[in-house]
Amino acid sequence: MRRSLIGRTWPNVVAVVLFVFFAFPVYWMISTAFKPTKDIVSKTPVFVPLDATLEHFKTAVNVPKFWTYTANSFIVTILAVVLSLVIATLASFAIARMRFRGRKAFVLVIMAAQMAPWEVMTIAVYLISRDNEMLNSLVPLTAFYMMMVLPFTIWTLRGFIAAVPKELEESAMVDGCTRTQAFVKVIFPLLAPGLMSTSLFGFITAWNEFPLVLIINKTDGQTLPLWLSSFQTAFGNDWGATMAASTLFALPVLILFVFLQRKAVGGLTDGAVKG
């Protein structure tokens, strides 16, 4: 009886410890954003901001071109995710349903692209953007972000499509649907968990990207990750504004994750093992 109780208890204890370990930095970031400056620089840590203030958030949003950078981040992230979903849906259908020469090689290329560090492409993207006079433009950023998330999206959706019985598609075609109509009416609705999980992954990846925008976008083409460096001055860091800016930067991802949580988690595991 005692061993059984211990066996049930220790996994919960480990889970609580891990939760606190990973959640505390997030809590500290958010709480610091609301602390007055005197509590932030105090030698005694203040865990609960009793004198909460919004002054640091006002400082963050009043940085020049904040709303321009916010719009840039949403534009390039949403476009990259949508384009990758459209291309990946068609590509994953071809891989899962069709047999063509070079199919296995194509799958290997996708896996290799997924494992490759994308930082090695920044110089090439910079040179292409410079030669085509697209520096400080959102076009190369959107294209690069789409390429970053495309391999994972193809691989995940391939698993979902392969898990859909071919008989459903064939029955729709027997009833008069073309192959395109069968895909749209039968297969596509069943891809919702996979589309949600890959959308979340793509959004986080594109939203957080920093090295490329640092290299090719110096003025109005900047995004929010670069905006976070605005609070580092010659006199040190404005930690209150930095934490407020970090909280604002993380907010869209947290909201999206809350809405897609169930479908996204199930979609990532199902797409990884099926097919």
N, C-alpha and C positions, 0 to 999 in steps of 0.2 A: 504494500500500500504506500509506504513511504517512498520507495524507489519510483513508483508510478507518479506520485505527486512531484518529485524532483524532476522526473523526465518531462512532465508537462510544464513545469515552471521555468526551467533554465532557458528554453527557446524564447519565452516571452521576455525574460530579463535581458537577454542578448538583443532582442528586437528593440526594446526600450532604450538601451544604451546606444545602439546604432542610430536610432531616431534622434536622440538628443545630440549625438555627435555631429550629425549632418544638419540638423535644424537650427542648432545654436548660432552658427555664423549668419544665417538668414535673419534670425531674430535680432542679433546684435546690429546688423546693418539697418534694419527697419527702426529699431529703438533709437539708435544713434541719430538717425535722420530727424527724429522728433526732439532730441535733447537740446537744451540751450548750450551755447559754447562753453560755459563754465563747467558744466557736467562732463562734456567731452574731454576737456583738457585736465580734469581733476585727477589727482593721483589715486583717489579711491574710486573704484569702478561703480558706476551707477547702472544697475540692472533694469530698473523700472523708471522711466522718465516721468516724474511727478509733475514737473513744470514743462509740459509738452508745448512745443512751438512749431509753427509752420514757416518760420523765417528761412530755414535752409531750403525748403522747397521753392520759396519765392526767389531765392538767389539762383537756384538751378534753372528755373524756367525763364528767368530774365537774362540768361546768357544770350548774346547776340546770335541770331539765326537758329535758335533752338527749334522753333516750329518748322523751319526749312529742313533741318536735319531729321526731325521726326517724320515729316512727309517723305523724305528720301528713303528712310529705313523701311517704312511701310510699302512704298512703291516697289522697291527692288525686291523685298522679301516676298510680297504677295505675287508679283509677276513671276519670280523664279519658281515659287511653289506651284502655281497654276500651270506654267509651261512644262515643268517637269512631270506633273501628273498627266497631262495630255499625252506627252511623248511616251512616258513610261507605260501608260495603259495600253497603248497600241503595241509597243515593243514587247511587253510582257505577254500579251495575247498571242503574238507571233511565236514567241519562244515556247509557250505552254501548249499551244494547239497545233502548230504547223511543224512540218518536218522539211527542212531545207538544208542545202549544202552550207557548211560552215556554222551550223547552229551551235555545236559544242564549243567551237572556238570563240564564238560571240559571247557565250556564257562565261567562259574563262576570262575574256577581256573585261567583262562587267565586274567580275570578282576582283580582278587585279586593279581596276580603277577604283573600286571601293576601298581597297587596302592602301592605296598610294597616298602619301602625304600631299595635300593640295598646295602646301606652301612652295613646293618646287616649281609650280606653274606661275607664280607671281611675276617673275622676271619676263617670261614669255608674254603674259597678258599685258604687262606694262609696255613692252616693245610694240606689240600689235596695236594697242590703244594709242601710243604716241605716233606711230607711222600713219595711222588713219585719223589723226587729229580728234581723238575721242577722250583725251584726258579731261578730268573733271566732268565726265558724262556718266549717266546712270546705266547706259547701254552695256558697257563691258562688265560692270558689276552684276547686272541682272544675268547676263550670259554665263559668267563665271559661277555665280551662286547656283544657277540651274544645273551646271555640270557637276557641282559638288554633291548635290542631293540626288541626281538622276540614277546613278548605279544602285544605290540602296532602294530607291523607289521601284525600279524595275525588278530587282530581286525579290522584294517583298510581295508585290502585286502578282508576280509569276506564281508564287505559292498559292495565292487565293484563287487564281484562275484555274490552276491545275487541280484544285480541290473541288471545283464545280463539275459534277458529272456531265460527260459529253452528251448523254442521253437527253438532258434538258434542252440543250442547244439543238440537237437533232430533231427533237419533237417539235420545237418552235418552227424549224425549217420545213418539216413535213406539213405543218398547219398553214404554210404559205409565207412565212417570214424569209427574207433574204438573210445572208450570214450577218450582215451589218445590223439588221433589225433584231436578229436573235441575240446578238451581243448586247445591244442597247437595252432590250426589254428583259432579257433573262440573266445574263452574266453581270452586267454593270451594277444593277441594284444589289447584288450579293457582295460587291466589293467595298461596301461602305466602311466596315472596320479597317480594311487595309488602306483605303483612301484617307481615313482620319489619322491613323497611326503614322503614315508616311508624310501627311501634311504637317503634323506636329513636329516630326523630326526635321523636315525641311525648313519649317519656320524657325526653329531654334538654331539650326546650323547657319542659315542666312542672316538671321537677326544678330547673332553674336560675332560674325566674322569681322576681323580687325586688320590683319596685315595688308590685304589688297587695297582697301579703301585708304589706308595710310599712305600707300605708295602712289596711287594714280589719281586720287581726288583730294585736292588741296584747298579748294574754296567752297563754292556753293554745292558741290557734289558730295560733301561729306555726309556721314551717317552717324547715328547715335553712339556707337562704340568709340568713335573718335571724339565725340562731344564730351565723353567722360573725362578726357584728359584736360578739359578746360579749367579744372579746379586745382591744377598743379601750377604754382607760381614760383617766382624767384625767392619768395619769402616762406615757402613751404606749402603744405597741403591744407586746403580748407576741408577738413574732414566732415564737418556737418553737411556742407553742400555736396561733397563727394558721395556720402551715404544717401542723401536725398536723391541725387541724380541716379545712383545705382538702383534705388528702390523704384524710381519711375521707369528706368530701363528694363527692369525685370518684370514689371507689372503686366505688360501684354502677354508675355509667355505664361505667367502664372494664371491669368484669366483663361487663356486658350487651353491650358492643361486641365483646369477645373472642368471646363465644358466637354472636353474630349477624353477625360481620364479613363472611363470604363472601356470605351470602344478602342482607344489607342493602345492600352496595355494588352488587351486581348488580341488586337490586330497584330502587334509586334510579334507575339509568341506564335500565333497561328500561321502568319505568313512565313515565319522562319522555318517551320517544321513541315508544312504541307507541301505537296508536289514533289 
